Amino acid sequence: MLALLASFALLAWLASDARWRELGAAFARLTVPVLIVGVAGLFISYVLRAARVHDEFRGDAGNRFRVCLRIVLIHNAMVNVVPFRGGEAAFPLLLRQSFGTPLGRALASLFWFRLQDALVVAVLAVIIWPGLSLALRCAAVAVLIAFAWYLPRWARTPHDWAEGRAMATKFAKLRDAFAESTRHARFGWMWTIANWSVKLATQAWLFAALLPARPAVGAAGALGAELAAILPVQGVAGFGTYEAGAAAALLPHGISFESGLQAALALHLFVIACAVGAGGLAWLLPARAADTAPPDRPPVSGKY
């Protein structure tokens, strides 16, 4: 209900005072060079995400990076258009279809990916959030880094959860799958930081053109939008919460809430158009025989 309310509130705001025409004026600020940089930046972020998937599932994927890119593009499109984060289901299903990866292993990996995303965005938010003292910033960053370091080590610690009741046994399987996921990626944090650096820089560039404003102001809006995007409760396809998060982050920089909503909606539509376009091409392009052939290795264990 909260997600629907957020999206309906955005729709009501657009329907009042002919704001659809103002949205067109915002899009007119995106010149051809700005659009080229925006599309290129988002595509590079897709490639970096595919590299992260390939790094984690290299035992399943072999040298089939192209399939990992296809999985990422389709998954990204589904996440952007399917309501209530339902598109996340595409990731484990595509991994099982393409590589035979067990669903439990894929789900644990998806959880670890999203947790890494959240921690990187949270650290960036603490660093640039206005009004915080240097001591508080340093303490918050240290706590987040310590949590990111400790969690996978906790998951890999020997435990006796499987010897408990039925519920404890289920949590034991999840913990073991999570531990397996954190063990496989050699450069997971590197790919995550690189992806978010490119993605946020691209969206900051687009925000600055849409407002118009300085790149630092655009970075604040992009970070606010992404902080809203990782919340468990979101508007339908992110509409409403994405825009509100960006507009709220722009307020300390002197950008009115209405102007922030307008720029954020234009950026949101651009991001969705790129995601759906890339995902549609990945879905329609036929896979090569080498991509569909099973890897030269024993079948994946089904213990997860």
C-alpha positions in Angstrom: 0.0 0.0 0.0 2.9 2.4 0.8 4.5 1.6 -2.6 1.2 2.3 -4.5 0.6 5.4 -2.5 4.1 6.8 -3.4 3.5 6.1 -7.1 0.0 7.6 -7.1 1.3 10.7 -5.3 3.8 11.2 -8.1 1.1 10.7 -10.7 -1.2 13.2 -9.0 1.6 15.8 -8.9 2.2 15.3 -12.6 -1.5 15.7 -13.5 -1.8 19.0 -11.7 -0.8 22.3 -13.3 0.2 20.7 -16.6 3.6 19.6 -15.3 3.9 17.1 -18.2 5.0 20.1 -20.4 7.6 21.1 -17.8 9.0 17.5 -18.0 9.4 18.0 -21.8 11.4 21.2 -21.1 13.7 19.3 -18.8 14.3 16.6 -21.5 15.2 19.4 -23.9 18.2 20.3 -21.8 19.7 16.9 -22.6 21.8 17.7 -25.7 23.2 15.0 -28.0 26.7 15.1 -26.3 25.1 14.7 -22.9 22.9 11.8 -24.1 26.0 10.1 -25.6 27.9 10.4 -22.4 24.9 9.2 -20.4 24.2 6.1 -22.5 27.9 5.2 -22.6 28.3 5.6 -18.9 25.3 3.4 -18.1 26.5 0.7 -20.6 29.9 0.7 -18.9 28.2 0.1 -15.6 26.4 -2.8 -17.1 29.7 -4.3 -18.3 31.2 -3.9 -14.8 28.2 -5.6 -13.2 28.6 -8.5 -15.7 32.3 -8.7 -14.7 31.3 -9.1 -11.1 28.9 -11.9 -12.0 31.5 -13.6 -14.2 34.1 -13.3 -11.4 31.7 -15.0 -8.9 30.4 -17.7 -11.2 33.6 -18.3 -13.2 33.5 -22.0 -12.3 30.0 -22.2 -13.8 30.4 -19.7 -16.7 33.9 -20.6 -17.9 34.9 -18.1 -20.6 31.3 -17.2 -21.4 31.3 -13.5 -20.4 28.8 -12.7 -23.1 26.2 -14.8 -21.3 26.9 -13.0 -18.0 26.4 -9.7 -19.8 23.1 -11.0 -21.2 21.9 -12.1 -17.7 22.8 -8.7 -16.2 21.0 -6.8 -19.0 17.8 -8.8 -18.7 17.9 -8.8 -14.9 18.5 -5.0 -14.9 15.5 -4.4 -17.2 13.3 -6.6 -15.1 14.2 -4.9 -11.9 13.4 -1.5 -13.5 10.0 -2.4 -14.8 8.5 -5.2 -12.6 6.7 -3.8 -9.5 7.8 -4.4 -5.9 11.3 -5.7 -6.8 9.8 -8.7 -8.5 12.3 -8.5 -11.3 15.0 -9.7 -8.9 13.7 -13.3 -9.5 15.2 -13.1 -13.0 18.8 -13.3 -11.7 18.7 -16.8 -10.1 16.4 -18.2 -12.8 18.7 -17.0 -15.6 21.7 -18.4 -13.8 20.1 -21.8 -13.5 18.9 -21.7 -17.1 22.3 -20.6 -18.5 24.8 -22.4 -16.2 22.8 -24.9 -14.1 23.6 -22.9 -11.0 21.4 -24.1 -8.0 18.8 -21.6 -7.0 20.0 -21.4 -3.4 23.5 -20.5 -4.5 22.2 -17.9 -6.9 19.9 -16.4 -4.3 22.7 -16.1 -1.7 24.9 -14.5 -4.3 22.1 -12.0 -5.2 21.8 -11.1 -1.5 25.5 -10.6 -1.2 25.5 -8.4 -4.4 22.8 -6.2 -3.0 24.4 -6.0 0.4 27.7 -4.9 -1.2 25.7 -2.3 -3.3 24.0 -1.0 -0.1 27.3 -0.7 1.8 29.1 1.1 -1.0 26.2 3.6 -1.4 26.0 4.1 2.4 29.7 4.9 2.6 29.4 7.4 -0.2 26.3 8.9 1.4 28.1 9.4 4.8 31.1 11.0 3.0 29.1 13.6 1.1 26.1 14.1 3.4 25.8 17.8 4.4 26.0 18.9 8.0 28.0 16.0 9.5 31.1 16.6 11.5 34.4 15.0 10.4 34.5 12.8 13.5 31.0 11.4 12.8 31.8 10.8 9.1 35.0 8.9 10.0 33.2 6.8 12.7 30.3 5.9 10.4 32.6 4.9 7.6 34.7 2.8 10.0 31.6 1.0 11.3 30.3 0.2 7.7 33.7 -1.0 6.6 34.1 -3.2 9.7 30.6 -4.6 9.1 31.5 -5.4 5.5 34.7 -7.1 6.6 33.1 -9.1 9.5 29.9 -10.4 7.9 31.4 -12.9 5.4 33.9 -14.1 8.0 31.0 -14.7 10.4 29.2 -16.7 7.7 32.2 -18.9 7.0 32.7 -19.7 10.7 31.9 -23.3 11.6 28.5 -23.6 13.3 26.0 -26.2 14.6 22.9 -24.6 13.4 22.0 -27.6 11.2 21.7 -29.7 14.4 18.8 -27.6 15.7 15.2 -27.4 14.9 13.7 -27.2 11.4 13.8 -23.4 11.3 17.4 -23.4 12.5 18.3 -26.0 9.8 16.9 -23.8 7.1 18.9 -20.8 8.4 22.0 -23.0 8.5 21.6 -23.8 4.7 21.1 -20.1 3.9 24.2 -19.2 6.0 26.3 -21.8 4.2 25.1 -20.7 0.8 25.9 -17.1 1.7 29.4 -18.2 2.9 29.9 -20.0 -0.4 29.0 -16.8 -2.3 31.3 -14.6 -0.4 34.2 -17.1 -0.8 34.1 -17.2 -4.6 34.4 -13.6 -5.8 38.0 -12.6 -6.0 37.5 -9.0 -6.9 33.8 -8.5 -5.8 34.5 -5.3 -3.9 36.6 -3.9 -6.8 33.8 -4.5 -9.3 31.2 -3.1 -7.0 33.1 0.1 -6.3 33.9 0.6 -10.0 30.3 0.0 -11.0 28.9 2.5 -8.5 31.6 5.1 -9.3 30.7 5.0 -13.0 26.9 4.8 -12.4 26.8 7.7 -9.9 29.1 9.8 -12.0 26.9 9.3 -15.1 23.7 10.1 -13.2 25.4 13.1 -11.6 26.3 14.4 -15.1 22.7 13.9 -16.3 21.2 15.5 -13.2 23.5 18.6 -13.6 22.3 19.0 -17.1 18.6 18.5 -16.2 18.5 21.0 -13.3 20.8 22.8 -14.5 23.4 22.9 -11.7 27.0 22.1 -10.7 28.1 18.5 -11.0 28.4 18.3 -7.1 24.7 19.1 -6.9 23.9 16.5 -9.5 25.9 14.0 -7.5 23.8 14.7 -4.4 20.6 14.1 -6.4 21.9 10.9 -7.9 23.0 9.5 -4.5 19.6 10.4 -3.0 17.8 8.6 -5.8 20.0 5.5 -5.4 19.5 5.5 -1.6 15.8 5.4 -2.2 16.2 2.7 -4.8 17.8 0.2 -2.4 14.9 0.5 0.1 12.8 -2.6 0.5 9.6 -0.5 0.0 9.4 1.3 -3.3 6.9 2.7 -5.7 5.7 0.7 -8.6 8.8 0.3 -10.8 10.5 2.7 -8.4 8.2 5.7 -9.4 7.6 8.0 -6.5 10.3 6.8 -4.1 13.2 7.4 -6.6 12.1 10.9 -7.3 11.4 11.8 -3.7 14.8 10.5 -2.6 16.5 12.6 -5.2 14.5 15.7 -4.5 15.1 15.4 -0.7 18.8 15.1 -1.2 18.8 18.3 -3.4 17.0 20.5 -0.8 20.2 21.3 1.2 21.7 22.6 -2.1 19.0 25.2 -2.7 17.0 23.2 -5.2 13.3 23.3 -4.6 11.4 20.0 -4.0 9.4 20.6 -7.2 12.4 21.2 -9.4 14.1 18.2 -7.9 11.1 16.0 -8.6 11.0 17.2 -12.2 14.7 16.5 -12.9 14.6 13.2 -11.0 11.6 12.0 -13.0 13.3 12.9 -16.3 16.4 11.0 -15.2 14.4 8.0 -14.0 12.7 7.7 -17.4 16.0 8.0 -19.2 17.6 5.2 -17.0 14.6 3.0 -17.5 14.7 3.6 -21.3 18.3 2.5 -21.3 17.7 -0.5 -19.1 14.7 -1.7 -21.1 16.4 -1.1 -24.4 19.6 -3.0 -23.5 17.6 -5.8 -21.9 15.3 -6.1 -24.9 18.3 -6.4 -27.2 19.9 -9.0 -25.0 16.7 -11.0 -24.9 16.1 -10.8 -28.7 19.7 -11.4 -29.9 20.2 -15.2 -30.4 22.8 -16.9 -28.3 25.8 -18.5 -30.1 26.3 -22.2 -29.9 29.5 -21.7 -27.8 27.4 -19.7 -25.3 24.8 -22.3 -24.8 27.2 -25.3 -24.6 27.7 -26.7 -21.1 31.1 -25.9 -19.5 33.7 -28.6 -19.4 33.3 -29.5 -15.7 31.3 -31.9 -13.5 27.6 -31.1 -12.8 27.0 -28.5 -10.1 26.2 -30.1 -6.7 22.6 -29.6 -5.7 23.3 -29.4 -1.9 22.1 -25.8 -1.8 
